[in-house]
Amino acid sequence: MKYAWITCHRACWPVSLACEVLGVSASVYFEHMRRRAAGEPSKAGANRRLSDEALLVHIKAIYAEVKGEYGWPRMCKELIAHGVRVGKERARKLMQRHGIKARGKRKFVVTTDSRHDLPVAQNLLARDFRPQLPNQVWTSHITCIATDEGWVYLSAVINLFSRQVVGWSIKEHMQISLVTDALRMAWFRRRPAPGLIFHSNRGSQYCSHELHGALAGYATRSLMSRRGNCWDNAQMESLWGRLKVCRLHGKRFAMHRDAMRWMR
């Protein structure tokens, strides 16, 4: 009915204004008119006939596929990508009615202690996370995983060119060996050429003489984020977010070794 009204009055009112007033998408209207002229079935008409029950089936299927990661904004985009056009408000209300929501993250725990007198490298990377070659820039960080016995700590090294984890270490402590073991694994797996950049935050582990000695032995240069600025190491923060929302949410480990075995 709305499309018919717009078509009848398009000589009097601009299509864009009529669509805005009636709450329909101008692009969907023109697609509807194109399909009508070509004698094709209207997607918009098909979607209007989609019941809440049928739409809920699509939503639950996508929700299960992404393991509960999506809330209603991303769910709408995913539905459209699957050929199911739905209004944002309708999807939001339907998901809210049935208790479907994005999984939350665990309580934030500080793993970076930058209150020290150890040497600090400059932040010359300047958030340029797009190196031109593999093994040109690596970045590293530490996160924690909850168990009934307390925390275990995970350090990882990412190759920024491919976004792949090239080294990792998981232990019951945040001592320097946690990061040196991850670096050692990455170096032996990739054997990068001299001149590699190793980017990290200003935590005491990454500023330690032991780590800088290992970096010097690998002919690797250290660069560091500015103090208290997580965006300078955004790729690692993104990795931890995906790990905790997609893989760890809802899991419970009785002992340290259970979490360590599962992560390996």
Number of C-alpha atoms within 10 A of each C-alpha: 6 13 18 11 11 20 15 11 12 14 9 9 13 11 17 15 13 21 19 11 9 12 10 15 13 16 11 16 20 13 15 19 17 13 14 12 9 9 9 11 11 15 15 16 10 11 14 10 9 14 9 12 10 10 19 16 11 16 21 15 12 18 19 11 11 12 15 18 20 19 17 21 12 13 23 22 15 18 17 13 10 11 11 17 20 17 10 15 12 14 21 17 13 18 18 13 9 10 9 18 16 16 16 12 14 14 7 8 10 9 13 18 11 17 10 12 9 15 13 20 18 14 17 13 16 14 13 10 17 12 14 10 10 15 24 19 26 27 25 24 27 25 21 22 21 19 17 10 11 13 18 20 21 23 22 25 28 24 21 22 16 13 17 12 17 20 22 24 22 25 18 16 13 20 12 16 18 21 25 22 18 21 27 19 17 22 18 11 11 13 12 17 12 14 14 18 18 23 26 25 28 26 21 21 25 28 22 17 14 15 20 18 13 14 20 13 10 18 15 21 16 25 23 23 24 19 14 11 10 13 14 22 22 15 19 23 17 11 16 18 15 13 12 19 18 16 13 18 16 12 10 13 17 12 15 19 15 12 22 18 9 8 14 8
